[in-house]
Amino acid sequence: MPHTAMNARFLDPDAYASSVHHCRASVRPTARGVFEARLALARMPELSLCLARESLARHAVISFPPDRVFFRFVAPQDAPRHRSGLVDLPGTIMASAGCAGVEDITTGPAISRSISLPLHAMLARTAELFDDQPALHQRTAPLRPPPAMLARLLRTHRGMLRAAMDDSNWDRLPAMQEAIWDLLAEALTAAAPARDEAPPRRAQAMLARLADFIRANEDRPIPLGELCAVAGCSSKTLETLFRRALGETPNRYLRRWRMWRVREALSAADPATTTVSQVAVAYGFWELGRFAVAYRAEFGESPSQTLRGRHRRTTVRADLALTNSA
C-alpha cells in the first residue's frame, strides 16, 4: 500500500469522523461554540498514525474492526476521558480491537494519539515478547510504561507525523516505521500486565457502576466504605479491582479524579471573578496548602497559574507549532 498523509481542519463533525482511518465513528459536540478538529494522519504499509485535536467537549461512538489493533496513548498532561463507563487516566497505553459501539466522552478540549496495525502483524511481532500471555488486543487493563519511555514514544509519534507531511521524506518512512514499532514494543514489554490482570465480566460491571457513582459525587471525597457498598464487595476486593484495572488504589484514583476536575474548572474560569480557593473547596479540597502542593506535583504548575491561563497559552502554542510544521 502506498504512503498517504493528511493534515486537515474540520468544522463539520460528520466530515471529521468519516476521515479517521480504519474505524467507524459518529461525533456529537456537547458544548456550545464552534466545533473545530485538526486531524493529522500518516498511513504506511503496516502502521497508521493519528493525532486529533478537538476544541469542544463531545460524545462519540466508535467501532473498531476486528482485523486491526489500535494503541492509544494518554500523555501526562491530558485530561481524563470516559470510554464506555471507565476512565483513561494520564500515562497509559490501551489496546483495542473488534470493539463495537464504544462510547468516548470528553468534557472539554481534547487530544487523541494512536497507532494502528493489522492484527496478524501485531500477533506476529508480539508472539515472542509475551509468550503464552493473553494477546494485547484481548486485555482490558491499561498498560503503564515507564514515564520516560512513554515520553519518547509520544515524541517519536509526533515527529513521524511531521515527517510524513513532507513528500521528500517518504523514502525514509519504512525505516521510521520500524523505529517506532521497536519503541512501541519496548514500551509494551516494560508495561505488560500479569496474565491474570484483565478483569472478568463481573469486575467490569462493578467498575462501570463505580464510574457512574464517582461522576455523580465528584464534588466531595468519597469514603472507601461507600465505594464498597456501591460495588458490593469488601475493601480488599475493591483495592485489587482498582489496582488491576487502573493501576492504582481507589483513594489515589479518586483524588486524581477530583484534581483533574479542579484543573478543568480553573482553566475555564474567569480569574477576575473566581479564586483558587473557591474551586478547590467546591471539589472537596479543604486543606488548601496540601492541595496546592499536590496540584503542582500532578501538573507541574500552581493552581493560580492554571487560573491565569498559563496552561492554556502553552497548550495553544504547542498545538500551533505542530499544526504549522506538520
N, C-alpha and C positions, 0 to 999 in steps of 0.2 A: 504494500500500500504506500503511495507517495506521502511525503510530509505535507501537512497542511497546518496553517496557523491563522488565528483570528484575534483581533483586538478591537472590540466594538462597545459602543454606548447604546443603551436601550432605555426608552421611556415607556414602552409598552410591555407590561409583564408577560403577556402571551408570547410575543416575539422573543423575549429574553428566554423564557422557559423552553421554547422549541429549539433554541440554538445550542443548548448544552448537549455535549456528546454522550452517546451510549446510555441514556436513561430517559424516561418519560416523566414530565413534571408539570404541575399546574401551580401558579403563583398568584396569591391574592394579597395585596397590601392591606394592613390592618391599622394603619395610622394615616392621619391627614397629611396632605402635602403632595409634592410631585415625586413619584417613584422614579428612581434612576438606578440603573445597574450597569456596571462596567465589567465586561467579561473578556478574559484572556484565555485562549485555548491553544494548545500545541498537540498535534496528533502525529505520532510516529509509527513505524511498523509494528511496534509492540506496545509501547506505553502511550497513554494520553494524559496530559497535564491540564489542570483547570484552576483558574483563580477568578473568583467572582466577588465583587464589592457591591453592596446594596445600601441605598440611602434611607429606607424606611423599614419599620417592623412589618413582617408579613407572615402569612401562613402558606406553606407549600405542602403538596402531596407528591411524593416521588416514588417511582417504581424502578428497581434495578434489574437488569436482565440476568438470567441465571448463568450465562456463559462468560461474564466478566466480573472481576473483583475490584472494588473501589476502596482505596485507602484515603481517609480524610484526616487532616491534621488540624489540631486546635492549638494555636500558639499561646504562650503565657499571657499575652495582653488581650486575648479575645474574650468577649463576654460569653457566658454560658448560653446554650440554646437547647430547646426541648426537642427531642426526637422520639416520637411515639411513647410519651409518658416518662422518659428518662432524660437526664441532662448530661450534655457533653461539657465537661469541665476542662479548663486550660491544661496544656501539657500532655495531651493524649493523642494516640492514633487509634482509629477504629476501622475495621474491615466490614464491608457489606457486599452481598451478592444474592441475587434472586429474591430480593425483598420487595413485595408489592404494597402500595398504599402506605408508605412510611410518612408520617406527619412530621414536618420540620418547621418549628415555630421560633421566630426571633422576636425580641422585644425592643429592638432599635436598629440602628445601622449595624451591618454585619459583614463579615468577610468569610469566604469559604475557600479552602485549598484542598485539592485532591489529586491523586494519581490513580488511573485505572489500567488494567491489563487483562488479556484473556485468561479465563480460569485455568485452561490447560497449561498456559505458560507459567502462571503462579504456582500450580502444583508441581510442575517440573523443576522450577527453581527452588522451591522450599522443601522438597522431599527430604533432602539431606540435612537441612537446617533443623527440622523439628522431629525427625524420625517418625514414631508412630503416634505422636500427639495429634489432637483434632486439628483439621485444616483451619487455616486462619479465617476463611470465609464462613466457617461453622461456629465461630466463637462470638459470644455476645459481650464479654468483658472487654473494657478498653485496655489498650496496650500503653504502658507508660515507659518510654525510653528515657535514658539519662537526659537532663535538660540540654547539655552541650551538644549531644548527638541530634536532638530534635532541632536545635537552632541551626546546625549545619545542614540538615535536611531541608529546612524552610528556605535558607539562603540559596541552596542549590536549585530548589524548585523554582524560585523567583528568577534566578539567573538563566535557567534554561528557557523559561517563557520569554524573557527579553531576547535571548539569542535566536529563538525560533521566529521572531518577527522580522528578522533580517535575512533576506534570501541568501546572502553571501555566506551565512553560517550553516546552511543546510547540510553541507558535506561533513560537518563536524557533529551533527546530531546523533548519528549512531553511536559514536564514542561517548557522547554526553549521556545518551540513554543508558548505556552500560554503567556509567559512573553513578548516576542517580539510583539505578537499581541496586548496585553494590552498597550504596549508603543506606537505602531503604532496608535491604536485607540485614545489614549490620544493626540498624535500629530495632528491627523486629526480633532479631536474635536476642539482643540485650533486654528487650521488654517482654519477651514471650511469657504468658501466664502459665501456671501449672495446668496439667492436663485435665484436672477436675474443676477448673476455675469458672467455667461457663455455668451460670445459674440455671437450674431447671425451670420448667414452665411455671410451677407454683411460686418460685422465687421471683420470677419476672412479674407475675401478677401482684405480689406483695410490693415490689418496687414501684409499680405503677400506682398503687393505692397511696403509697407514701409520697410519691411525687405530687399527686393531687393535693394531699393534705398539707405538704410543705408550701406549695404555691398559695393555698388559701390562708396560711398563717405566717407568711414571710415577714410580717412586721413585728415579730416577737420571738424571743428564744423559746424553743420547744424542748421540754424535758424529755429525757430518754424514755421514761415510763409511758409518756403519751405516744411516742412513736411505736413502742412495743404493743400498746393497746390497739393502735390502728392496724399494725401488721399482723397482730395475733400471734406473737412469738415472744420468746424470752430475750433478755438483753444480750446474752451471749450469741444467740442465733442471729439477732439483728446486727451485731457488730461483724459477725462472719459474713453476712449477706452484703453489707456495705463494703467491706474490705475486698471481697471477691468481685463485686460488680463495679465499684467505683474507686477502689484502691486506697481508701482512707476510712477513718472511723466516722460514725454518724455525727458526733459532735463537731468534728473538724469540717465535715461536709456542710452541715447546717450553718456554721459560722462563715464559711466561704460563700455560701449561697447569699446570706444577708449582706455580706460585704460587697458582693457584686451588685446587689440591688441598690445599695448606697451609692456605688460608683455611677450607675445609670442615672439615679436621681440627681446627683451632683452635676453630672455632665449636661443634664437637660435644664438645670435650674438657672435662675437669674441671680447673679451674686449681689445685685442691688437690693433684693427683697428676701433672700434666703441665706441662712447661715449653716455652716457645717454641723453645728450642734443640733439644730432643728432636724436635719435629715438623719443624723446618726441616731438620735433618740427615737425618731419615727420608726426606725427599723430595729429597735431593741438594744442599741448600744448605749448604755447609760454611763459606763466608766470611760469618759471621753479621752483621758490620757492614754489608757491602754488601747483604746480603739485607734487613735492616731498612729501609735507605734505599729500596730498590726496592719493598718491600712498601707503605710509606707512599705512595710516588708512584703506585702502582697503585690503592690502595683508600682513600686519604685518612685512614688511621689506622694506628697502630703494631700490630705483631703481638700485643703484650701486651694492647692494648685489645680486640682481637678475642677473645683467650683469656678475658678477664674478662667478656665478654658485652655490651660496649657496642654492637657492631653489631647483635646480636640484639634488644636492648631498643629501639634506634632503629627497626629494621625493624618490630617489633610495633606500636609507636606509630603509625608511618605506615600500616600495614595497617588498624588500628582506626579511624584518622581517616578514611580513605577509605570503609571499610565503613559507619561510622556516619553519614557525611554524604551518602553516595550514595543 
